[in-house]
Amino acid sequence: MKVLIAVDSFKGSLTSIECSEAIKEGIQAVSKNAEILSVPLADGGEGTVEALVHSTRGIFVEKEVTGPLGAKVHATYGILGTGHTAVIEVAAACGLPLVPEGERNPSITTTYGVGELILDAINRGCRDFVIGLGGSATNDAGVGMLQALGFSFQNKQQKEIGCGGGELTKIRTINTSRAHPALRECTFKVACDVNNPLHGLNGAAYIFGPQKGATSEMIKSLDQGLMHFAELVSSVLIKNIQQIEGAGAAGGLGAAFAGFLNGQLLSGIDLILNTLGMEAKIESVNIVITGEGKLDGQTSLGKAPLGVARLAAKRGIPVIALAGGVTKQASTLNELGITSYFSIVNEPMSLGEAMDPKVAYDNLKMTTAQLFRLIFAMKK
């Protein structure tokens, strides 16, 4: 029997790699002869770099960059095993956890460090990029990132604007002539699972600003800055970045990638599965094990387990999903390719106990072993 393990992380408890190892040990406790292929997963958010680097036997690169508040931070990105594709989570350089709660202010936070990571990868020979959006502390429409890449945004005094979303209304001219020349050779595939426009009541400031520390007055000001920026880009570059689905993702980074770097904004899990060549990997297996920390209604909206299940369903391959928690809404997954799903929590315990890494690891291993005892018994 050939088994494919393709599991997302159990966030706050186990990484995708640790989950895969626990499941593998559970299978091997029942059968030493099972052929097991482990492909750690992510959906374009947290854990994307680790999953893709591990699955492609790539390398991690640590780089000191400008953090969201302007101070230097150490950020890690990956270069895939092919050697020419870099994978970057923007949160590594401008993520909310990098800003102390009392200092969160999207009027001043910058995406400059994201551009520095891209430059470092370009200098290492990378020309293809996989970008994970999400978790940013910023609302600068990606202007900071673009400045790091050589784009210029000047005020009426013909001086470069400063950092943060509060500076967008000051922009009077946009100069693209000094952008890094290698950008013309680069492709950017961007994992983006929201469709918010850049500005407006459903835009970056109003929807995501509050969690980044924006007050109600600040939100209005930030939204005006995004609208001004979109109008200027429309008149100068003849590009309507406002109407791009996902333009408002990560404080407007979606607009920057699509409007200035010709990036493709794609479903996170579809992008990751394609990058991993998952369709080819799944062809010859007998059963697939997938899962994540919690299976619920959100899982059916494009998360990792469903993406894997859809590929398996094309070939009639059964799929078992394992999770720490399973809600009633997860029942819809049976209609979408997941054959059966199970919680790994086998006795009453608090959420804290269930999420303890050792407890979760042991529960995942034990549940897998019991399932495969049944599977192998039925094959006799």
C-alpha positions as CSV (number, residue, x, y, z in Angstrom):
1,M,0.0,0.0,0.0
2,K,1.2,3.5,-0.9
3,V,0.1,6.3,1.4
4,L,0.5,10.0,0.7
5,I,0.6,12.2,3.8
6,A,-0.3,15.8,2.9
7,V,-1.2,17.7,6.1
8,D,-1.3,21.4,7.0
9,S,0.0,22.5,10.4
10,F,-2.0,22.2,13.6
11,K,-1.4,25.9,14.3
12,G,-0.2,26.7,17.8
13,S,0.6,23.0,18.3
14,L,2.4,21.1,15.6
15,T,4.1,22.1,12.3
16,S,3.2,20.4,9.1
17,I,6.4,18.5,9.2
18,E,5.8,17.3,12.8
19,C,2.2,16.2,11.9
20,S,3.5,14.2,8.9
21,E,6.1,12.5,11.2
22,A,3.5,11.5,13.8
23,I,1.2,10.1,11.1
24,K,4.1,8.2,9.5
25,E,5.0,6.7,12.9
26,G,1.4,5.6,13.4
27,I,1.3,3.8,10.0
28,Q,4.6,2.1,10.6
29,A,3.5,0.9,14.0
30,V,0.9,-1.2,12.1
31,S,2.9,-2.0,8.9
32,K,6.6,-1.7,8.1
33,N,5.9,-2.5,4.5
34,A,3.7,0.5,3.7
35,E,5.2,2.9,1.2
36,I,4.8,6.4,2.6
37,L,5.3,9.7,0.8
38,S,5.2,12.8,3.1
39,V,4.5,16.2,1.5
40,P,4.2,19.0,4.2
41,L,1.5,21.5,3.3
42,A,0.5,25.1,3.8
43,D,-2.2,27.2,2.3
44,G,-0.1,30.3,1.5
45,G,-0.1,31.7,5.0
46,E,2.0,30.8,8.0
47,G,4.2,27.8,7.4
48,T,4.4,28.2,3.6
49,V,8.1,28.8,3.5
50,E,8.9,25.8,5.7
51,A,6.5,23.5,3.9
52,L,7.8,24.3,0.4
53,V,11.5,24.3,1.3
54,H,11.2,21.0,3.1
55,S,9.1,19.4,0.2
56,T,11.5,20.5,-2.5
57,R,14.7,20.0,-0.5
58,G,15.5,23.7,-0.8
59,I,17.4,26.0,1.6
60,F,16.4,28.7,4.1
61,V,18.0,32.1,3.9
62,E,18.1,34.6,6.8
63,K,18.4,38.2,6.0
64,E,18.5,41.4,8.1
65,V,15.8,43.7,6.8
66,T,13.8,46.8,7.7
67,G,11.0,45.8,10.0
68,P,7.5,47.4,10.0
69,L,8.6,50.1,12.5
70,G,11.8,50.8,10.7
71,A,14.2,48.9,13.1
72,K,16.1,46.0,11.7
73,V,14.7,42.5,12.1
74,H,15.9,39.1,11.0
75,A,13.6,37.6,8.4
76,T,13.8,34.1,6.8
77,Y,12.7,33.1,3.3
78,G,13.3,30.0,1.2
79,I,14.8,29.1,-2.1
80,L,13.3,25.9,-3.5
81,G,15.3,22.9,-4.6
82,T,15.2,24.1,-8.2
83,G,17.5,27.0,-7.2
84,H,15.7,29.7,-9.1
85,T,12.4,30.1,-7.1
86,A,12.2,32.0,-3.9
87,V,9.3,31.7,-1.5
88,I,8.6,34.6,0.8
89,E,6.0,35.2,3.5
90,V,5.5,38.9,3.8
91,A,4.8,38.6,7.5
92,A,8.4,37.6,8.0
93,A,9.4,41.2,7.2
94,C,6.3,43.2,8.1
95,G,4.1,40.9,10.2
96,L,1.8,42.0,13.1
97,P,3.8,39.9,15.6
98,L,6.8,42.1,14.9
99,V,5.0,45.1,16.4
100,P,4.3,45.3,20.1
101,E,0.6,45.6,20.8
102,G,0.9,49.1,22.2
103,E,2.8,50.3,19.2
104,R,0.6,49.1,16.4
105,N,-0.2,51.9,14.0
106,P,-0.6,51.2,10.2
107,S,-0.1,54.9,9.5
108,I,3.6,54.5,10.1
109,T,4.4,50.8,9.5
110,T,6.2,49.9,6.3
111,T,6.6,47.0,3.8
112,Y,10.1,48.1,2.9
113,G,11.6,44.8,4.3
114,V,9.6,42.7,1.9
115,G,11.3,44.5,-1.0
116,E,14.7,43.9,0.6
117,L,13.9,40.1,0.7
118,I,13.0,40.2,-2.9
119,L,16.2,42.0,-3.8
120,D,18.3,39.5,-1.8
121,A,16.7,36.6,-3.7
122,I,17.3,38.4,-7.0
123,N,20.9,38.8,-6.2
124,R,21.1,35.0,-5.5
125,G,19.8,34.3,-9.0
126,C,16.1,33.8,-8.3
127,R,13.7,35.1,-10.9
128,D,10.5,33.3,-9.9
129,F,8.7,34.1,-6.7
130,V,6.0,32.5,-4.6
131,I,4.6,35.1,-2.2
132,G,2.4,34.4,0.8
133,L,0.3,37.4,1.7
134,G,-1.4,37.7,5.1
135,G,-0.6,38.7,8.7
136,S,0.9,42.1,7.8
137,A,1.0,45.1,10.2
138,T,0.9,47.5,7.3
139,N,-1.5,49.6,5.2
140,D,0.9,51.3,2.8
141,A,-0.3,49.8,-0.4
142,G,3.0,48.1,-0.8
143,V,4.7,51.4,-1.5
144,G,7.5,50.6,1.0
145,M,8.3,47.3,-0.8
146,L,8.3,49.2,-4.1
147,Q,10.6,51.8,-2.8
148,A,13.1,49.1,-1.8
149,L,12.9,47.8,-5.3
150,G,13.8,51.2,-6.8
151,F,10.4,52.7,-7.5
152,S,10.1,56.4,-6.5
153,F,7.1,58.2,-4.9
154,Q,7.7,61.9,-4.4
155,N,5.8,64.6,-2.7
156,K,5.1,68.2,-4.0
157,Q,8.6,69.2,-2.8
158,Q,10.0,66.4,-5.1
159,K,11.3,64.5,-2.1
160,E,10.7,60.8,-1.5
161,I,7.8,60.2,0.9
162,G,8.3,58.6,4.2
163,C,7.1,55.3,5.6
164,G,3.6,54.1,6.3
165,G,0.0,54.4,5.1
166,G,-0.2,58.0,6.4
167,E,2.2,59.1,3.7
168,L,0.1,58.0,0.7
169,T,-1.8,61.3,0.4
170,K,1.4,63.1,0.0
171,I,2.4,61.4,-3.3
172,R,2.4,63.6,-6.3
173,T,4.6,61.8,-8.8
174,I,5.5,58.1,-9.5
175,N,8.7,57.2,-11.2
176,T,9.2,53.6,-12.3
177,S,12.4,54.2,-14.4
178,R,14.8,53.4,-11.5
179,A,13.2,50.1,-10.6
180,H,15.6,47.2,-10.4
181,P,16.1,46.0,-14.1
182,A,15.9,42.3,-13.1
183,L,12.3,42.8,-12.2
184,R,11.5,42.6,-15.9
185,E,12.6,39.0,-15.8
186,C,10.8,38.0,-12.7
187,T,7.4,36.3,-12.2
188,F,5.4,36.7,-9.0
189,K,2.7,34.2,-8.0
190,V,0.9,35.5,-5.0
191,A,-1.1,33.4,-2.6
192,C,-4.2,35.6,-1.9
193,D,-7.4,34.2,-0.5
194,V,-9.4,37.5,-0.1
195,N,-11.0,39.5,-2.8
196,N,-11.2,42.9,-1.1
197,P,-10.6,46.0,-3.3
198,L,-7.9,48.5,-2.3
199,H,-10.1,51.1,-0.8
200,G,-13.7,51.7,0.3
201,L,-15.9,50.1,3.0
202,N,-14.7,46.7,1.9
203,G,-11.1,47.7,1.4
204,A,-7.9,47.3,3.2
205,A,-8.2,50.0,5.8
206,Y,-11.8,49.4,6.9
207,I,-11.7,45.6,6.9
208,F,-8.2,44.9,8.1
209,G,-7.1,48.2,9.8
210,P,-8.7,47.6,13.2
211,Q,-6.7,44.5,13.9
212,K,-3.5,46.4,13.0
213,G,-4.2,49.1,15.6
214,A,-6.1,51.7,13.5
215,T,-8.6,53.9,15.2
216,S,-11.9,54.9,13.5
217,E,-10.4,58.3,12.5
218,M,-7.2,56.7,11.4
219,I,-9.2,54.3,9.2
220,K,-10.8,57.1,7.3
221,S,-7.5,58.8,6.7
222,L,-5.8,55.6,5.6
223,D,-8.7,54.9,3.2
224,Q,-8.3,58.3,1.7
225,G,-4.6,57.6,1.2
226,L,-5.4,54.4,-0.6
227,M,-8.0,56.1,-2.8
228,H,-5.5,58.9,-3.7
229,F,-2.9,56.3,-4.5
230,A,-5.2,54.3,-6.7
231,E,-6.3,57.4,-8.6
232,L,-2.7,58.5,-9.2
233,V,-1.7,55.1,-10.4
234,S,-4.7,55.1,-12.8
235,S,-3.7,58.5,-14.3
236,V,0.0,57.9,-14.4
237,L,0.4,54.2,-15.2
238,I,-3.1,53.7,-16.7
239,K,-3.8,50.8,-14.4
240,N,-6.9,50.3,-12.4
241,I,-5.5,48.7,-9.2
242,Q,-8.7,49.4,-7.3
243,Q,-10.7,46.8,-9.2
244,I,-8.2,44.0,-8.9
245,E,-9.7,41.3,-6.8
246,G,-7.5,41.0,-3.7
247,A,-5.9,44.4,-4.2
248,G,-6.6,45.2,-0.5
249,A,-4.9,42.0,0.8
250,A,-2.0,42.6,3.3
251,G,-2.7,46.4,3.5
252,G,-2.6,46.8,-0.2
253,L,0.4,44.6,-1.0
254,G,-2.0,42.8,-3.4
255,A,-2.3,46.0,-5.4
256,A,1.5,46.5,-5.5
257,F,2.3,43.0,-6.7
258,A,-0.5,43.0,-9.4
259,G,-0.2,46.6,-10.5
260,F,3.6,47.2,-10.4
261,L,5.2,43.7,-10.6
262,N,2.6,42.0,-12.9
263,G,2.0,39.5,-10.2
264,Q,-0.8,36.9,-10.4
265,L,-3.1,36.8,-7.3
266,L,-4.0,33.1,-6.9
267,S,-5.8,30.8,-4.5
268,G,-3.3,30.0,-1.8
269,I,-3.7,26.3,-1.7
270,D,-3.9,25.9,-5.5
271,L,-0.7,27.8,-5.9
272,I,1.0,25.7,-3.3
273,L,-0.2,22.4,-4.7
274,N,0.9,23.4,-8.2
275,T,4.3,24.5,-6.9
276,L,4.7,21.1,-5.2
277,G,3.5,19.2,-8.3
278,M,1.0,17.5,-6.1
279,E,-1.1,16.2,-9.0
280,A,1.7,14.1,-10.2
281,K,2.6,12.9,-6.7
282,I,-1.0,11.7,-6.0
283,E,-1.4,9.6,-9.1
284,S,0.0,6.4,-7.9
285,V,-1.1,6.3,-4.2
286,N,-3.8,4.1,-2.7
287,I,-4.9,6.4,0.1
288,V,-4.3,10.0,1.1
289,I,-4.1,11.4,4.7
290,T,-4.7,15.1,5.1
291,G,-5.9,17.4,7.8
292,E,-5.3,20.6,9.9
293,G,-5.9,21.8,13.4
294,K,-9.6,22.3,13.0
295,L,-12.0,21.0,10.4
296,D,-15.0,23.3,10.0
297,G,-17.0,25.4,7.6
298,Q,-13.9,27.4,6.7
299,T,-12.1,24.2,5.5
300,S,-14.6,24.0,2.6
301,L,-13.7,27.5,1.5
302,G,-10.3,26.5,0.0
303,K,-8.0,25.4,2.8
304,A,-5.3,22.8,2.3
305,P,-7.3,19.6,3.1
306,L,-9.9,20.4,0.6
307,G,-7.4,21.2,-2.1
308,V,-5.7,17.8,-1.6
309,A,-9.1,16.0,-1.5
310,R,-10.2,17.5,-4.8
311,L,-7.1,16.2,-6.5
312,A,-7.6,12.8,-5.0
313,A,-11.3,12.7,-5.9
314,K,-10.4,13.1,-9.6
315,R,-8.8,9.7,-9.4
316,G,-11.2,8.1,-7.0
317,I,-8.6,7.9,-4.3
318,P,-10.0,7.7,-0.7
319,V,-9.0,10.6,1.6
320,I,-8.9,10.5,5.4
321,A,-8.8,13.9,7.2
322,L,-7.5,14.2,10.8
323,A,-7.9,17.2,13.0
324,G,-7.7,18.3,16.6
325,G,-11.3,19.5,16.4
326,V,-14.2,18.8,14.1
327,T,-17.4,20.8,14.0
328,K,-20.8,19.9,12.6
329,Q,-20.2,22.1,9.6
330,A,-17.4,19.8,8.5
331,S,-20.0,17.3,7.2
332,T,-20.1,19.2,3.9
333,L,-16.5,18.0,3.3
334,N,-17.8,14.5,2.5
335,E,-19.4,15.9,-0.6
336,L,-16.2,17.6,-1.6
337,G,-13.8,14.7,-1.7
338,I,-13.0,13.8,1.9
339,T,-14.0,10.2,2.4
340,S,-14.1,10.4,6.2
341,Y,-12.7,12.7,8.9
342,F,-11.8,12.1,12.5
343,S,-10.8,14.1,15.6
344,I,-7.6,12.9,17.3
345,V,-8.9,13.9,20.7
346,N,-9.8,10.6,22.3
347,E,-10.7,11.6,25.9
348,P,-12.0,14.7,27.8
349,M,-9.3,17.4,28.0
350,S,-9.0,21.2,27.9
351,L,-8.0,23.0,24.8
352,G,-4.7,23.8,26.3
353,E,-4.0,20.1,27.0
354,A,-5.1,19.1,23.5
355,M,-2.8,21.7,21.9
356,D,0.2,20.6,24.0
357,P,2.7,19.5,21.3
358,K,3.5,16.2,22.9
359,V,-0.1,15.4,23.6
360,A,-1.1,16.3,20.0
361,Y,1.7,14.3,18.5
362,D,0.9,11.2,20.5
363,N,-2.9,11.6,19.8
364,L,-2.2,12.0,16.1
365,K,0.1,8.9,16.1
366,M,-2.4,6.8,18.0
367,T,-5.4,7.7,16.0
368,T,-3.5,7.0,12.8
369,A,-2.4,3.6,14.1
370,Q,-5.9,2.6,15.0
371,L,-7.3,3.7,11.6
372,F,-4.7,1.7,9.8
373,R,-5.3,-1.4,11.9
374,L,-8.8,-1.3,10.5
375,I,-7.7,-0.6,7.0
376,F,-5.1,-3.4,6.9
377,A,-7.6,-5.8,8.6
378,M,-10.1,-5.2,5.8
379,K,-7.6,-5.9,3.1
380,K,-6.8,-9.3,4.4
